[in-house]
């Protein structure tokens, strides 16, 4: 074998005999071996890098999964806060009415705004914005709850002190039905007039109840009002019931809260069956809805 030849490669037949092969130059064999060794060394050198890339890929996947879970948690928190706001609304309304009835200081105080936060579909900036909004909503809601709790404690104290006074203040609906016309200015026959009470839609003959303890001071017909009953309560408050079908009390009668005093009707100037109900404070009409708590 010459110096320039490293190997002679033969092929064995099925019979076990050798067939002629081909000669492989030394430089080619050495080159192939060198390339193989270099490839192995390179692969061994790159293995940590490949492992690091796989680890990075796994960490990116974990971060994305965590972010998605956080986004869902934020949206769920947003929904729960919205539900809490809806639950709070009637409490705030009732506290305001009770404060008005009892002349509690800051009766007209407005509830703290708990803000709104729009839903987001994704994106780090949107999620951060929603998180900030939710934080503000929570803070405001906590403040509102604390305010309402304080107001309720004040109301409880006032109502204990004024139990007899409160019994004489109208606080229930004389009849139950839809409000067809509210207190305040309205247009009638193309003219603007001040409506001194509320009109509650009920069928003719519906029982009318006294909203508080009091004394009947007037029963009779009055222009526009039809058959009307007036009940006087304590502390300058009186109530008026108009468009009646019939009265079931007489002047001088003492009535208790919830006692039936009349039947609703359509007497006087009216276009349909309803009860016209007024609350007057020192002779001046005030909004009855502030006294209708039940």
Secondary structure as the mmCIF struct_conf table of DSSP 4:
data_model
#
loop_
_struct_conf.conf_type_id
_struct_conf.id
_struct_conf.beg_label_comp_id
_struct_conf.beg_label_asym_id
_struct_conf.beg_label_seq_id
_struct_conf.end_label_comp_id
_struct_conf.end_label_asym_id
_struct_conf.end_label_seq_id
TURN_TY1_P TURN_TY1_P1 UNK A 3 UNK A 4
STRN STRN1 UNK A 5 UNK A 12
TURN_TY1_P TURN_TY1_P2 UNK A 14 UNK A 15
BEND BEND1 UNK A 16 UNK A 16
STRN STRN2 UNK A 18 UNK A 25
HELX_RH_AL_P HELX_RH_AL_P1 UNK A 26 UNK A 101
TURN_TY1_P TURN_TY1_P3 UNK A 102 UNK A 103
TURN_TY1_P TURN_TY1_P4 UNK A 105 UNK A 108
HELX_LH_PP_P HELX_LH_PP_P1 UNK A 109 UNK A 113
BEND BEND2 UNK A 122 UNK A 122
HELX_RH_AL_P HELX_RH_AL_P2 UNK A 124 UNK A 161
TURN_TY1_P TURN_TY1_P5 UNK A 162 UNK A 162
HELX_RH_AL_P HELX_RH_AL_P3 UNK A 163 UNK A 167
TURN_TY1_P TURN_TY1_P6 UNK A 168 UNK A 168
BEND BEND3 UNK A 169 UNK A 169
BEND BEND4 UNK A 172 UNK A 172
BEND BEND5 UNK A 174 UNK A 175
BEND BEND6 UNK A 177 UNK A 177
STRN STRN3 UNK A 178 UNK A 181
BEND BEND7 UNK A 183 UNK A 183
STRN STRN4 UNK A 184 UNK A 188
TURN_TY1_P TURN_TY1_P7 UNK A 189 UNK A 190
STRN STRN5 UNK A 191 UNK A 195
BEND BEND8 UNK A 197 UNK A 197
STRN STRN6 UNK A 198 UNK A 201
TURN_TY1_P TURN_TY1_P8 UNK A 204 UNK A 205
STRN STRN7 UNK A 207 UNK A 209
BEND BEND9 UNK A 211 UNK A 213
STRN STRN8 UNK A 214 UNK A 222
TURN_TY1_P TURN_TY1_P9 UNK A 223 UNK A 225
STRN STRN9 UNK A 226 UNK A 232
BEND BEND10 UNK A 234 UNK A 234
TURN_TY1_P TURN_TY1_P10 UNK A 235 UNK A 236
STRN STRN10 UNK A 237 UNK A 247
TURN_TY1_P TURN_TY1_P11 UNK A 251 UNK A 252
STRN STRN11 UNK A 254 UNK A 255
TURN_TY1_P TURN_TY1_P12 UNK A 257 UNK A 258
STRN STRN12 UNK A 260 UNK A 264
STRN STRN13 UNK A 265 UNK A 265
BEND BEND11 UNK A 268 UNK A 269
BEND BEND12 UNK A 271 UNK A 273
STRN STRN14 UNK A 274 UNK A 281
TURN_TY1_P TURN_TY1_P13 UNK A 282 UNK A 283
STRN STRN15 UNK A 284 UNK A 286
HELX_RH_3T_P HELX_RH_3T_P1 UNK A 288 UNK A 290
TURN_TY1_P TURN_TY1_P14 UNK A 291 UNK A 291
#
